[in-house]
Amino acid sequence: MTKQVKADAALLFVTVGWGTSFWLTKNSISEMPTYNFLAIRFIIAFMISSLIFMKHMVKIGKKELKYGTMIGALLYSSFAFQTVGLNYTTVSKSAFITGFSVVLVPVFSAIMTKTRLNSKICISVTLALVGLAMLTLNQGIADINIGDIYTLISAVLYAFYIIFVGKYTAKVESISFAIIQIGIVGLLSMVTSLFIEKPIIPTSYNIWGSIIMLSVVCTAGAFIIQNVAQKYTTATHTALIYTAEPVFAAIFAYIVSGETLSLIGFFGAVLILLGTLISEIDFKIAFSKNSIKEMPEIDV
């Protein structure tokens, strides 16, 4: 088995984990306050990541703290809207709407830099918008789910998050920069929970199982695997693998709770996936072995 195959398999594992995270989150917030849950999840992930990358954390500088805090606040806002939205919408719809953020990135980037969108992006956005309408409108405008709206706001915020990470990550040490973001999400979630909720410590083994899975595998573990695996594979492979996240979410939701999409919703989900794929793939170099991007070794 080649290093690229192993790397693709590792990224697929991450994507499966992210796909299951939607149901695990919905399962958790059904028995505990939303921000209370986010605080526990991200604080545990922050502690684990900090321990694993202790060498990076002890050398953290002002830039990492400054930009990590700023971007972390944006990430917190995105997770807050997404998680609150899951209280009112289905796992499958949440996953596909969240995936819409990938299509929004080049659009917002073009607006911010005052550049013209190319035809590929225009096609991607059109397909994704039509798919989003089919997925969320169902019987008509009056049937729009408030959870879908919250999730769409989350997708917009996450698109900006991706853009700003790309802008600032070159100015800082990337690992501690990312870990600070995780910590900020945990901290802001805890503060919010203390102000508007009655925080609890879960007593159910089922809930703790979901939280540990989300913290260890879907947050801390995913970050570590992603940084290592992307050294050995192509950007195209990575994009293709990551677009499977909402598919795994829908499959997992169906297996665990029998959740399904309507026929119109199914075709809408397909259009969102198609739009995402078109926006991500450079068809001229797709699957080219020469496009592997070398990344520096991670010193743990």
DRENKOL-523252 format. One record per residue (C-alpha): residue in one letter; x, y, z. Coordinates in pm, whole numbers, padded with zeros to 5 digits, always signed. Layout:
# DRENKOL-523252
AXYZ/...
# end
This chain:
# DRENKOL-523252
M+00000+00000+00000/T+00150+00334-00108/K+00179+00637+00119/Q-00085+00819-00088/V-00335+00536-00048/K-00270+00533+00328/A-00311+00911+00341/D-00638+00895+00145/A-00762+00621+00379/A-00672+00834+00681/L-00858+01135+00538/L-01155+00911+00459/F-01154+00805+00826/V-01162+01173+00925/T-01451+01235+00684/V-01647+00941+00824/G-01588+01084+01172/W-01713+01426+01064/G-02015+01262+00903/T-02108+01086+01226/S-02052+01408+01424/F-02388+01551+01311/W-02587+01265+01463/L-02364+01246+01772/T-02421+01618+01826/K-02797+01590+01783/N-02798+01295+02022/S-02608+01497+02283/I-02811+01819+02264/S-03132+01621+02301/E-03034+01563+02665/M-02825+01867+02757/P-02810+02244+02683/T-02654+02335+02348/Y-02372+02565+02464/N-02307+02343+02764/F-02241+02060+02520/L-02016+02274+02296/A-01813+02389+02597/I-01740+02034+02716/R-01663+01909+02364/F-01415+02182+02274/I-01249+02214+02614/I-01170+01841+02610/A-01043+01869+02251/F-00829+02171+02348/M-00672+01986+02642/I-00594+01678+02432/S-00448+01882+02143/S-00242+02095+02383/L-00091+01787+02546/I-00005+01623+02214/F+00147+01941+02073/M+00297+02069+02397/K+00622+02175+02222/H+00425+02413+02004/M+00205+02546+02283/V+00491+02642+02517/K+00642+02854+02237/I+00317+03029+02151/G+00357+03396+02059/K+00145+03711+02055/K+00046+03664+01691/E-00087+03314+01752/L-00290+03441+02049/K-00417+03747+01863/Y-00520+03583+01537/G-00621+03256+01703/T-00862+03445+01929/M-01009+03643+01640/I-01059+03341+01416/G-01171+03128+01710/A-01454+03372+01781/L-01569+03335+01420/L-01547+02956+01446/Y-01750+02970+01768/S-02023+03169+01592/S-02040+02913+01313/F-02060+02617+01550/A-02316+02797+01767/F-02556+02853+01477/Q-02502+02503+01340/T-02557+02332+01675/V-02860+02542+01769/G-02997+02467+01421/L-02965+02093+01481/N-03230+02128+01751/Y-03484+02209+01480/T-03371+02035+01161/T-03259+01689+01057/V-02907+01552+01055/S-02906+01502+00678/K-03026+01853+00594/S-02781+02008+00841/A-02490+01820+00683/F-02573+01913+00323/I-02644+02278+00406/T-02315+02297+00599/G-02136+02161+00291/F-02271+02460+00099/S-01997+02669+00269/V-01737+02523+00030/V-01916+02680-00267/L-01947+03014-00088/V-01571+03050-00027/P-01469+03148-00382/V-01771+03379-00408/F-01686+03572-00092/S-01318+03573-00184/A-01399+03728-00522/I-01618+03994-00358/M-01350+04080-00100/T-01075+04105-00363/K-01302+04268-00625/T-01226+04003-00885/R-01460+03843-01138/L-01597+03493-01082/N-01503+03242-01350/S-01762+03028-01528/K-01684+02716-01323/I-01767+02891-00996/C-02082+03045-01141/I-02202+02697-01245/S-02113+02559-00902/V-02302+02831-00716/T-02608+02795-00940/L-02625+02418-00888/A-02573+02450-00514/L-02836+02724-00477/V-03095+02522-00669/G-03005+02219-00459/L-03034+02421-00139/A-03381+02542-00240/M-03494+02187-00318/L-03353+02059+00010/T-03504+02323+00238/L-03820+02465+00083/N-04012+02137+00053/Q-04376+02253+00019/G-04298+02623-00018/I-04154+02934+00149/A-04389+02901+00445/D-04239+02559+00520/I-03881+02683+00569/N-03740+02533+00888/I-03581+02776+01136/G-03309+02517+01190/D-03226+02529+00819/I-03189+02908+00841/Y-02957+02883+01141/T-02752+02619+00959/L-02728+02836+00647/I-02601+03126+00861/S-02346+02883+01005/A-02235+02788+00652/V-02188+03155+00560/L-01983+03216+00875/Y-01775+02903+00812/A-01699+03020+00459/F-01556+03342+00604/Y-01369+03131+00860/I-01199+02935+00582/I-01103+03257+00404/F-00953+03421+00713/V-00765+03107+00816/G-00605+03108+00472/K-00513+03473+00517/Y-00360+03451+00865/T-00217+03099+00886/A+00094+03200+00687/K+00172+03468+00948/V+00171+03234+01248/E+00274+02889+01368/S-00020+02692+01229/I-00057+02418+01491/S-00078+02640+01800/F-00289+02882+01593/A-00546+02606+01535/I-00539+02481+01894/I-00603+02833+02025/Q-00913+02845+01803/I-01041+02523+01957/G-00983+02667+02304/I-01165+02991+02218/V-01470+02796+02099/G-01470+02606+02429/L-01425+02923+02638/L-01693+03129+02461/S-01933+02834+02472/M-01878+02801+02846/V-01939+03174+02904/T-02254+03167+02692/S-02380+02860+02875/L-02325+03022+03216/F-02523+03329+03108/I-02822+03177+02929/E-02839+02812+03037/K-02824+02597+03346/P-02507+02396+03277/I-02498+02032+03379/I-02241+01755+03395/P-02378+01465+03188/T-02440+01144+03381/S-02541+00927+03085/Y-02276+00693+02947/N-02442+00736+02607/I-02391+01114+02610/W-02035+01089+02738/G-01961+00838+02462/S-02083+01090+02203/I-01885+01375+02359/I-01561+01175+02381/M-01602+01061+02022/L-01659+01419+01908/S-01372+01561+02113/V-01109+01295+02049/V-01189+01171+01697/C-01385+01451+01529/T-01192+01748+01668/A-00846+01676+01813/G-00784+01354+01619/A-00916+01492+01291/F-00688+01794+01316/I-00378+01580+01374/I-00459+01328+01100/Q-00541+01602+00850/N-00210+01780+00902/V-00007+01461+00862/A-00204+01293+00582/Q-00220+01592+00347/K+00157+01574+00304/Y+00123+01255+00102/T-00183+01311-00115/T-00313+01560-00369/A-00541+01856-00313/T-00786+01700-00558/H-00802+01375-00363/T-00854+01570-00042/A-01139+01773-00191/L-01310+01463-00329/I-01284+01280+00002/Y-01416+01574+00206/T-01725+01614-00013/A-01834+01271+00116/E-01893+01416+00466/P-02266+01492+00421/V-02315+01159+00245/F-02175+00973+00547/A-02390+01192+00773/A-02704+01096+00581/I-02611+00725+00577/F-02535+00724+00949/A-02859+00910+01032/Y-03055+00655+00828/I-02889+00354+00993/V-02918+00486+01349/S-03253+00663+01349/G-03416+00582+01015/E-03395+00944+00900/T-03453+00994+00527/L-03472+01276+00275/S-03774+01333+00053/L-03727+01266-00319/I-03698+01640-00391/G-03463+01680-00096/F-03249+01392-00225/F-03205+01555-00566/G-03132+01885-00391/A-02858+01716-00189/V-02712+01569-00510/L-02702+01914-00670/I-02523+02062-00366/L-02266+01782-00384/L-02223+01832-00757/G-02177+02206-00714/T-01921+02147-00440/L-01726+01898-00652/I-01715+02129-00952/S-01595+02421-00740/E-01318+02216-00577/I-01171+02013-00862/D-00911+02143-01101/F-00998+01916-01392/K-00666+01982-01565/I-00465+01819-01287/A-00724+01587-01134/F-00567+01273-00998/S-00224+01382-01119/K+00054+01231-00904/N+00266+01535-00976/S+00026+01761-00788/I+00117+01625-00445/K+00192+01917-00220/E+00482+01862+00015/M+00425+01973+00372/P+00682+02003+00648/E+00710+01731+00908/I+00504+01795+01221/D+00717+01796+01532/V+00498+01648+01806/
# end
